[in-house]
Amino acid sequence: MNRLTDTERAAMHTLVRRAHEASHEPGKAGIAAALMKGDRVIAEGVNHVHLLPDPTQHAEIVALGRAAQALGSADLSGCTLLSTLQPCEMCLAAMRFAGIDRVIFAARQQNVPDKYFAFPHLSLCDFLGPESRFVALGGLLEDQVLDLYADGQE
């Protein structure tokens, strides 16, 4: 499905608000993610990299872990991941290992500092490959989060 549902759009609005809230919390960064199964949000997460400290605790990874716990399975096929920032290479790989084939995000890689990507010369298309059935919808509400990532100091 290449179109957003009303529920997904509403969930993205919630994530944008949560990212702005998290940007003011000690040890957290202004990046928020969620997993949806059908029209239901089953898990959310914000970036905990500096809170723990743990470089793997991106918002998407936190949300993936919570979704797996909530569903009692590491197989998250049929779920959609939503994020306020285009998922990095690590998060994309984790999504694929979990069976997720659809992602919706706000800020796109080309509009944020390179620091958010370990391999900034790669694009989403490069990572996913030409034969992929993976669906990526980016730029939704982007104007509402770019300020969070402008200086790369979230």
Number of C-alpha atoms within 10 A of each C-alpha: 7 9 9 12 12 10 14 20 15 11 21 23 17 14 25 23 16 19 26 19 15 20 18 12 11 9 14 20 25 27 28 29 31 29 27 20 15 13 13 12 18 19 21 24 25 26 27 22 17 14 13 12 10 10 10 15 20 24 27 32 24 22 25 28 19 18 25 17 13 11 12 10 12 14 16 23 16 13 25 23 27 30 29 35 29 27 28 19 19 14 19 21 15 15 24 16 14 19 16 22 20 20 20 26 22 25 24 18 20 10 12 19 14 13 12 16 17 11 11 14 8 12 14 15 11 9 13 17 10 9 6 10 10 14 16 19 16 19 16 19 16 17 10 15 20 17 15 20 19 12 11 12 10 15
